[in-house]
Amino acid sequence: MSYLTITRIDGDSERLLESYRRTAEVMDGVGRDHDLIVHLAAATDEGLLIINVWPSPDRSDDAAADARRLAVLAGHELGVEQLRKEHHEVDRLVVFDSRDPAVDS
């Protein structure tokens, strides 16, 4: 069963998005190496929203402990009070693709 991680980072959305974009390539590599299925990021009125879907809680945990990710987070200098995370098992994941109308897993 897939595993959903929702991260909310409070702060100035433009500044957070700028920092996010600067480190996206490294973080994409972390996701790729730990089998990330879906990644989304969006600026909000409160800051930045990040949504990840992993194949399992173990893969999410492995990515969270990855040294590259930890170095990126340290470089962002975020306070603990700025971060809120939620984790949920995914009941249903549907991915739409122009080549195949729907892939359900």
N, C-alpha and C positions, 0 to 999 in steps of 0.2 A: 504494500500500500504506500502511496506517495505521502510526502510530509511537507506541510506548508509552514513557512516562516514569514512573519510579518514584522518588519522593523520600522519604528517611527523614531525619527531623530528631530528633536525640537531645536529651533534656531532660525536664523535668517536663511530663507530658502534659496536665495540667489547665491549666497556664499557657500552653503552646503552643496548645492548643485555644481558649482564651480570646482570644489574640492573632489566631489564624486567623479566628475568627468576627468580630472587629472589622473586619478588612480584607477579608472575603469579597466584599462588593459591588464593591469596586474590582477585585479579582482576577477576579471573574466577568466584569466588563467586558473585561478583557484577554483572557480566554479566548474570549469571544463575538466580539471583534474579530479574533481570529486563528483562528477556525473550530474551536475546541475541540469534540471529539465527546463525550467522557465525562470527568467529574471526580469523584473520590471522595476523601474524607479520613476517617481513623480514628485515634483515640487508641490507642496501644499501650503495652505495659509499658515500652518504651524511649523513647517520645516521641510523634511524630506521623508517620503514613504518608500520603502523597499520591500518587494515581495519576491520570495524565492520558493520554488517547488523542487524538492529533492526526491530521489527514489526511496529514501528511508531516513529515519532519524539518525542512524549511524553515519550516513554520508554527510548529513547536515553537521553533525558533531565533528566529524573529521575536517570539514571545511572550516568550521569555527576555530579549530585549534591549529590550522595551517599557519606556519611562521610568516608567510607572505601577507596573509590577511591581518595578523596581529601587528605587523610592522606598519601596514597602511593605516590601521586604526590609531596606532600610537602617533603617527604623523598628523592625523586630523585633529589631535588634541581635544577630543570630545569629553565632556564631563559625564560621569555615570548618570547624573540626573537628566541628561538630554536623551538617553536611549530607553526605549520601551520595546520589548519583544514579546511576540506571541508565537506559539507553536501548536499546530493542529494536524491530526491525521486527515488526509484528503479522502473524502467519500467518493468523489467522481472528478476526473480530469478529462476535459475534451479539448483537443487541439484542432483548430481548423486550418487547413492548408489548401491553397488554390489547386493543387494537383490532386488532392483527395478531400472531398467535402468535409469529412469529419473523421478523426481518429480518436477513439475512446479507449482510455486505459485506466 
